[in-house]
Each structure stands twice: as structure tokens, then as C-alpha cells.
Amino acid sequence: MESCKDKNGDTWEIYKSDGWRWQRKAAGNNKIVGASTEAYVNKSDCIANAQRSGMTCTPK
């Protein structure tokens, strides 16, 4: 799993589970507030979808 924190403190995670997926956790309570609705074959497609959903950091 790779993760990063964006400028407002939310954590974005990129992980593999039947394909590549992402999820966003809120800064204040660490609850999941967003997630991919599908699994991606390519990690780059997953990251691109997360960026379209607001991710501004780079997962490492």
C-alpha cells in the first residue's frame, strides 16, 4: 500500500485488492470519506482517478 497526505491533512491510500483501488480518509477522524468504485488494472489509471477526485499529493 502507498499513501500520502494532502494539504488539508486527508490521507489518500492506493492499494491492490482484485486490482488497484484508492481511498481517502478524513484528517480529523480518519474515517473513509471517499473510495474508488471500481478496481483498475493499471496503477496509473487508479492514481489518475484519485486525482480527478481531489488527490493533490503523490503516494509513496
C-alpha positions as CSV (number, residue, x, y, z in Angstrom):
1,M,0.0,0.0,0.0
2,E,1.1,3.5,-0.8
3,S,-0.2,6.6,0.9
4,C,0.2,10.4,1.1
5,K,-1.3,13.4,3.0
6,D,-2.7,16.3,1.0
7,K,-2.5,19.9,2.2
8,N,-5.7,19.7,4.2
9,G,-4.4,16.7,6.1
10,D,-6.6,14.0,4.4
11,T,-4.8,10.7,3.8
12,W,-5.0,9.1,0.4
13,E,-4.2,5.4,0.1
14,I,-3.5,3.4,-3.1
15,Y,-3.7,-0.4,-2.6
16,K,-4.2,-3.6,-4.5
17,S,-7.3,-5.7,-3.9
18,D,-8.5,-7.5,-7.0
19,G,-6.9,-4.7,-9.0
20,W,-5.8,-1.2,-7.9
21,R,-8.1,0.9,-5.7
22,W,-7.9,4.1,-3.7
23,Q,-9.5,5.5,-0.6
24,R,-9.5,8.9,1.2
25,K,-9.6,9.2,5.0
26,A,-10.6,12.5,6.7
27,A,-7.9,14.4,8.6
28,G,-10.0,14.8,11.8
29,N,-11.3,11.4,12.5
30,N,-9.5,9.1,10.0
31,K,-12.9,7.8,8.6
32,I,-13.1,6.8,5.0
33,V,-14.8,9.7,3.1
34,G,-14.1,8.6,-0.4
35,A,-13.1,5.5,-2.3
36,S,-12.8,4.1,-5.8
37,T,-16.0,2.4,-7.1
38,E,-14.1,0.0,-9.3
39,A,-10.7,-1.8,-9.4
40,Y,-8.2,-0.7,-12.0
41,V,-5.9,-3.0,-14.0
42,N,-3.2,-0.3,-14.1
43,K,-2.0,1.5,-11.1
44,S,-1.6,4.7,-13.1
45,D,-5.3,4.7,-14.0
46,C,-6.2,4.3,-10.3
47,I,-4.0,7.3,-9.4
48,A,-5.5,9.4,-12.3
49,N,-9.0,8.6,-11.0
50,A,-8.0,9.6,-7.4
51,Q,-6.5,12.9,-8.8
52,R,-9.8,13.6,-10.6
53,S,-11.5,13.0,-7.2
54,G,-9.3,15.6,-5.5
55,M,-6.0,14.0,-4.6
56,T,-3.2,16.6,-4.7
57,C,-0.4,14.6,-3.2
58,T,1.8,11.8,-4.6
59,P,1.5,8.4,-3.0
60,K,4.8,6.7,-2.0
